[in-house]
């Protein structure tokens, strides 16, 4: 079971990233009532790109952390040992 979880981690993280990107786009459209600015657009202001990147990056990192944590907890329950560092954290 542990090996299956490790092999499944990358595709699951990719899907989580795609979902986070979609949520970020929806959140942007709700807040600013417009589409997310694209770096490929010629006349887009940098002042719009930075908040868009912050929102998308934050949601992506949250999704990655949730998936990683969930896989580790699932593996620990099935194997009986924690995968990674043990302790109280930093």
N, C-alpha and C positions, 0 to 999 in steps of 0.2 A: 504494500500500500504506500509506503514511504517513497519508493522509487517512482511510482505513478504520480504522486503529488509533485515531486521535484520536476519531472518531465512536463507536467501540465502547468507549471508556474509561468513560464514565458508566454504561452498563448493566453492564459488567463489575465496576465498583466497587460498584454496588448489590448484585449477586449475591455479591460477596466479603463485603460487610457482613452480608448475611443468613446466609451460611455461618458467619461469625465469631460472630454472635449465637447460632446453634444450638450451636456448639462451646462457647461460654461457658456456655450453659444446661446442657449435658451435664457440663462441668467442675464447675459449681456443684453439680449433683445428686450427682456422685461425691464431692466434698469434704464437703458438708454433709448429704447424704442427704435432700434436700428440694428442692422446686421453687424456682426463682429468685423472690425477692420482687418484687412488682409495686407500682408507685407508686399504682396505683388501689385497692389494698387498704386498707381503713380502719384496721386494727389492725397494720399492718406497722411494725416499728421502723426508725428511720433508721440505726441501727447495722448493720442488714442491707442496707439499700439502698446504702450507700457502698461496701462491698467488692464488691457485685454490679456496680455501675457501673464500678468500677476494673477488674475482670476483663473485663467486656464491652468497655469502651473500649480497653483494651490490646490485646485480640485483634482488635478492629475496625481499630485503627491499624496493627497488624502486617500484617493482610490487605491494607489499602489500600496500604501501602508495598511489599509484595511484588508486587501487581498493577501498580502504577505503575512500579516498577523493571523488571519483566518486559516491560511494553509499551515502555518506553524502550530497553531492550537490544534487543528485537526490531526496533524501528524503526531503531535505529542499525546493526544488521546488514544490514537491507534497504536503507537509504539511504546508509550509509557515513559519516553524520555524527550526532553526539550531539544529542538534543533537550533543550534546557535549558542550564543553566550547566555550564561545563567547569571543570576544576581538581581540586584535591585535597580539597575540602570544607572544612568548618569544624571 
